[in-house]
Amino acid sequence: MMRNKPHQFANGAEVFQWAFKTKGNVMAFQQGDSMMLNNLKHNAVRFISTQRHEFVHRLQNVLPELNDYFVRLWHERTVKDKVQTMQKMTGNSRYNAKEIGKRDDFPNPYYGKMYGDEDDPLPLEMMTMIFEALLGGDDKRYQELAKKPDFLYFGLALLVRYQP
């Protein structure tokens, strides 16, 4: 049971402001810099799940060989799929028109999100979403994954057996 509320995790973070690159008075955040300050309005389970998701993005950078397994799976699953906007795939208008992906039959449309283009899709959400579902503590994410045993077992195998 968590004693602190999510917003309390950021208490004192301003002391470490020097760690963030600045230009004048404007904070120049890079991906991952604001991890502790991200999603403070959500409940504790969602907050922790999101933090683990964002940490997996960090793992993608330091363990690219591990991420390559997830990228290969994404390519295998989406080879016949057409690129669509995330708005169309999810029905969620908060995505801008430039956010794209491929739908396949992923546990959640976000697995199919692309950060590149058709030639170099940069699918970065396969590893993050699977590991978030396994480690994040959000039952909704886990249940999505559990309905797709091939993804569940793939993620579990890499989580417990992968060695760099």
C-alpha positions as CSV (number, residue, x, y, z in Angstrom):
1,M,0.0,0.0,0.0
2,M,1.3,3.4,-1.0
3,R,1.5,6.0,1.8
4,N,2.4,8.9,-0.5
5,K,0.1,10.4,-3.1
6,P,1.6,10.6,-6.6
7,H,2.0,14.4,-6.4
8,Q,4.1,14.0,-3.3
9,F,6.8,12.1,-5.3
10,A,7.7,15.4,-7.0
11,N,8.1,17.3,-3.7
12,G,11.6,18.7,-3.6
13,A,12.2,18.1,-7.3
14,E,12.9,21.8,-7.8
15,V,16.1,21.4,-5.9
16,F,17.4,19.3,-8.8
17,Q,16.4,21.9,-11.4
18,W,20.1,22.3,-12.3
19,A,20.1,18.8,-13.7
20,F,17.7,19.8,-16.5
21,K,19.4,21.7,-19.4
22,T,18.2,25.3,-19.6
23,K,18.3,28.1,-22.1
24,G,17.8,31.3,-20.3
25,N,14.7,30.7,-18.1
26,V,13.2,28.1,-20.5
27,M,13.5,24.5,-19.4
28,A,14.8,22.3,-22.3
29,F,13.5,18.9,-21.4
30,Q,14.5,15.8,-23.3
31,Q,12.5,12.6,-23.5
32,G,12.5,11.1,-20.0
33,D,13.8,14.2,-18.2
34,S,10.4,14.9,-16.7
35,M,9.6,11.4,-15.7
36,M,9.1,12.2,-12.0
37,L,6.8,15.1,-12.8
38,N,4.8,13.3,-15.5
39,N,1.1,12.4,-15.0
40,L,0.9,13.8,-11.4
41,K,-2.9,14.1,-11.8
42,H,-3.4,10.4,-12.1
43,N,-4.0,7.9,-9.3
44,A,-1.1,6.0,-7.8
45,V,-1.5,2.8,-9.8
46,R,-1.6,4.8,-13.1
47,F,1.3,7.0,-12.0
48,I,3.5,4.0,-11.2
49,S,2.5,2.1,-14.3
50,T,3.3,5.2,-16.5
51,Q,6.7,5.6,-14.8
52,R,7.6,2.0,-15.5
53,H,6.4,2.5,-19.1
54,E,8.7,5.6,-19.5
55,F,11.6,3.7,-17.8
56,V,11.3,1.0,-20.5
57,H,11.8,3.7,-23.1
58,R,15.1,4.3,-21.3
59,L,15.9,0.6,-21.5
60,Q,15.3,0.7,-25.2
61,N,18.3,3.1,-25.5
62,V,20.6,1.1,-23.3
63,L,19.6,-2.3,-24.4
64,P,18.8,-1.9,-28.2
65,E,19.4,-5.6,-28.8
66,L,16.4,-6.4,-26.5
67,N,14.3,-3.8,-28.2
68,D,15.2,-5.4,-31.6
69,Y,13.1,-8.5,-30.6
70,F,10.0,-6.4,-30.1
71,V,10.7,-4.4,-33.3
72,R,10.9,-7.6,-35.2
73,L,7.7,-8.9,-33.8
74,W,6.0,-5.6,-34.7
75,H,7.2,-5.9,-38.3
76,E,6.1,-9.5,-38.5
77,R,2.6,-8.6,-37.2
78,T,2.1,-5.5,-39.3
79,V,3.6,-6.5,-42.7
80,K,0.1,-6.5,-44.4
81,D,-1.3,-3.6,-42.4
82,K,-1.8,-0.1,-43.7
83,V,-0.6,3.0,-41.9
84,Q,-3.4,4.8,-40.2
85,T,-3.7,7.8,-37.9
86,M,-3.8,7.1,-34.2
87,Q,-7.1,9.0,-34.1
88,K,-8.6,6.6,-36.6
89,M,-7.2,3.5,-34.8
90,T,-8.3,4.6,-31.3
91,G,-11.2,7.0,-31.9
92,N,-9.4,9.3,-29.6
93,S,-9.2,12.9,-30.8
94,R,-6.3,13.9,-28.4
95,Y,-3.9,12.4,-30.9
96,N,-2.8,14.8,-33.6
97,A,-3.2,14.0,-37.2
98,K,0.6,13.3,-37.6
99,E,0.6,10.5,-35.0
100,I,0.4,7.2,-37.0
101,G,0.6,3.5,-36.5
102,K,-0.5,0.1,-37.7
103,R,-3.4,-1.7,-36.0
104,D,-2.8,-5.4,-36.4
105,D,-4.6,-7.2,-33.6
106,F,-2.5,-5.8,-30.8
107,P,-3.8,-5.9,-27.2
108,N,-4.1,-2.1,-27.4
109,P,-3.8,0.1,-30.5
110,Y,-1.0,2.0,-28.9
111,Y,1.3,-1.0,-29.4
112,G,1.2,-0.2,-33.1
113,K,2.3,3.5,-32.8
114,M,5.1,4.5,-35.1
115,Y,7.5,7.3,-34.5
116,G,8.9,7.2,-38.0
117,D,7.4,6.7,-41.4
118,E,6.5,3.8,-43.7
119,D,10.2,3.2,-44.6
120,D,11.5,3.4,-41.1
121,P,8.6,3.1,-38.7
122,L,10.4,3.2,-35.4
123,P,7.8,1.2,-33.4
124,L,8.8,2.0,-29.8
125,E,5.7,1.0,-28.0
126,M,5.8,-2.8,-28.3
127,M,8.4,-3.3,-25.5
128,T,7.1,-0.5,-23.4
129,M,3.5,-1.6,-23.4
130,I,4.3,-5.3,-22.8
131,F,6.7,-4.6,-20.0
132,E,4.3,-2.0,-18.5
133,A,1.5,-4.6,-18.6
134,L,3.8,-7.2,-16.9
135,L,5.4,-4.8,-14.3
136,G,3.3,-1.7,-14.0
137,G,0.6,-2.9,-11.6
138,D,-2.3,-1.6,-13.7
139,D,-4.8,-4.4,-14.0
140,K,-6.4,-3.0,-17.1
141,R,-3.0,-3.1,-19.0
142,Y,-2.3,-6.7,-17.7
143,Q,-5.8,-7.9,-18.7
144,E,-5.3,-6.5,-22.2
145,L,-2.1,-8.4,-22.5
146,A,-3.4,-11.6,-20.9
147,K,-6.1,-11.8,-23.7
148,K,-3.3,-12.2,-26.2
149,P,-1.2,-15.2,-24.9
150,D,1.3,-14.9,-27.7
151,F,2.3,-11.4,-26.6
152,L,2.1,-12.4,-22.9
153,Y,4.5,-15.3,-23.3
154,F,6.8,-13.4,-25.6
155,G,7.1,-10.6,-23.1
156,L,7.6,-13.0,-20.1
157,A,10.2,-15.0,-21.9
158,L,12.2,-11.9,-22.8
159,L,11.7,-10.4,-19.3
160,V,13.0,-13.4,-17.4
161,R,15.4,-15.0,-19.9
162,Y,17.0,-12.2,-21.9
163,Q,20.7,-11.8,-21.3
164,P,22.7,-9.0,-23.0
